[in-house]
Amino acid sequence: ITLSGQNSVRVLLIAAGARATLVALSLRHGIAPAGAFASGGGGGGIFNAGILELRRCTVSDNDVAGSASQLTAAGGIANQGGTLTLVQSTIANNSGDNPLGGGVYSNSGGGIWVNGGTVSLVHCTLSGNNPQALCLFGTLTVENSILAGNTGGDFFAGNTYTRTGANFIGSVTGNAGTGPAALTGNPRLAPLAR
């Protein structure tokens, strides 16, 4: 099942206090509204202020309306004050206008610009996002996941994070994580299916 914003609206909004689990969905072609992240900008695919779990989902080809000067970010997923868990999911080919977090952006909650929140990535792939896939200013656990092939870098770690299992992280800027060392370099991923 594909949910589309038809390149004109955000695909999905999870309100504060809500809890959602999405299974085997594709969320594509969303456009987040312009404006600062704290006031609802960002997250063309999903804006989450609740508790969100994605299982076997793809969030791809989403964008934001706005500019870097508005601090709008994360074409894929923006998380404001929520918790995000991704399991066997793909975040790919999303664009954001902020220099960090084209794939997922989070403020005071889970996401992939994490500011004071909690995110878990389990068996996930983040690739083809522009700029970057993951920005961390909170708590993150990465387990058996690939973060590689993103424009402008793959991962900005403003805080330390925990790696479990075998991860491939093409490039990391900022703090070192704990746990088994991740593989680095070029994973030689083929373009992800659209």
C-alpha positions in Angstrom: 0.0 0.0 0.0 1.3 3.4 -0.9 0.3 6.7 0.7 1.1 9.7 -1.4 1.1 13.4 -0.7 1.0 13.9 -4.5 3.9 16.4 -4.2 1.5 18.9 -2.6 0.9 18.0 1.1 2.5 16.1 3.9 1.6 12.4 3.8 1.0 11.8 7.6 0.8 13.7 10.9 0.9 11.9 14.2 -0.4 14.3 16.9 1.0 14.6 20.5 -0.4 11.9 22.7 -1.2 9.6 19.8 0.4 6.2 19.2 0.8 4.7 15.8 2.3 1.6 14.3 2.7 1.5 10.5 3.4 -1.9 8.9 4.3 -2.6 5.2 3.5 0.9 3.9 5.2 3.2 1.4 5.0 6.9 2.2 6.0 9.0 -0.8 5.8 12.3 -2.6 5.0 14.4 0.5 5.8 18.1 0.8 6.2 19.5 4.3 4.9 23.0 4.9 7.3 25.9 5.0 8.3 27.3 8.4 10.5 26.6 11.4 10.7 23.0 12.6 9.3 23.9 16.0 6.2 25.3 14.5 5.4 22.3 12.3 7.9 22.7 9.4 9.6 19.6 8.1 8.6 16.0 7.6 7.2 15.8 4.1 6.6 12.1 4.7 5.7 12.1 8.4 5.5 14.7 11.1 5.4 12.9 14.5 4.7 14.4 17.9 3.5 11.1 19.4 4.9 7.6 19.6 5.6 6.1 16.2 6.8 2.7 15.1 7.5 1.8 11.5 7.9 -1.9 10.5 8.9 -2.9 7.0 8.0 0.6 5.7 9.6 2.8 3.1 9.7 6.6 3.4 11.0 8.0 0.1 10.9 10.9 -2.4 9.6 13.5 0.1 10.7 17.1 0.4 10.1 20.3 2.3 8.8 23.7 1.2 11.0 26.4 2.6 14.7 27.3 2.9 17.6 26.6 5.2 17.1 30.0 6.8 13.8 28.9 8.1 15.3 25.8 9.8 13.0 23.6 7.9 14.4 20.1 7.7 13.8 16.4 6.9 11.9 15.7 3.8 11.4 12.1 5.2 10.4 12.2 8.9 10.3 15.1 11.4 9.8 14.2 15.0 8.8 16.9 17.5 8.5 15.7 21.1 7.9 12.0 20.2 9.5 8.6 20.1 10.5 6.9 16.9 11.3 3.2 16.3 12.2 2.0 12.8 12.4 -1.8 12.2 13.3 -3.3 8.8 12.5 0.0 7.1 14.1 2.2 4.4 14.5 6.0 4.5 15.6 7.0 1.0 15.8 9.7 -1.6 14.3 12.4 0.7 15.4 16.1 0.6 15.6 18.8 3.2 16.7 22.4 2.9 18.5 22.5 6.2 22.2 21.4 6.0 21.5 18.5 8.3 18.8 15.8 8.2 17.4 15.3 4.8 16.1 11.8 5.7 14.7 12.4 9.2 14.9 15.3 11.6 13.9 15.3 15.3 13.5 17.9 18.0 12.8 16.9 21.6 12.0 13.4 20.5 12.9 10.5 18.3 13.8 10.9 14.7 16.9 11.3 12.8 17.7 14.8 13.8 17.4 13.8 17.5 17.3 16.6 20.1 16.6 15.3 23.5 14.6 12.3 22.3 15.0 8.6 21.7 15.4 6.7 18.4 15.9 3.1 17.6 17.0 1.9 14.1 16.9 -1.9 13.8 17.7 -3.6 10.4 17.2 -0.3 8.5 18.7 1.4 5.5 19.1 5.1 5.2 20.5 6.0 1.7 20.1 8.6 -1.0 18.9 11.4 1.3 20.1 15.0 0.7 21.5 16.5 2.9 22.6 13.7 5.2 20.4 10.9 6.7 20.8 11.2 10.4 21.5 14.0 12.9 21.8 13.3 16.6 21.3 15.5 19.6 19.7 13.0 21.9 19.6 9.2 22.4 20.1 6.7 19.6 20.6 3.0 19.2 21.6 1.6 15.8 21.4 -2.1 15.3 22.3 -4.0 12.2 21.6 -1.0 9.9 23.2 0.8 6.9 23.6 4.6 6.8 25.5 5.2 3.5 25.3 6.9 0.2 23.7 10.1 1.4 24.7 13.5 0.0 26.6 15.8 2.4 27.5 12.9 4.7 25.7 10.1 6.3 25.5 10.8 10.0 26.2 13.8 12.2 26.5 12.7 15.9 26.2 15.7 18.2 25.9 13.2 21.1 27.3 9.7 21.7 25.2 6.8 20.5 25.0 3.0 20.9 25.8 0.5 18.2 24.7 -3.1 18.5 25.2 -5.9 16.0 26.9 -5.2 12.7 26.3 -1.7 11.2 27.6 0.0 8.1 28.0 3.7 8.5 29.6 5.4 5.5 30.7 8.5 7.3 30.2 10.0 10.8 31.0 13.6 11.9 31.1 14.4 15.5 31.1 12.1 18.6 32.1 8.5 18.6 29.5 5.9 19.4 29.8 2.9 21.8 29.6 -0.7 20.9 31.1 -2.8 18.1 32.8 -0.7 15.5 30.8 0.0 12.4 32.1 -0.8 8.9 32.8 2.3 7.0 33.5 3.4 3.4 31.5 2.6 0.3 28.9 -0.2 0.7 28.4 -0.4 -3.0 24.6 -0.1 -2.7 22.7 -0.2 -6.0 20.1 2.5 -6.4 17.2 1.7 -4.1 13.9 0.8 -5.9 11.4 3.6 -6.3 
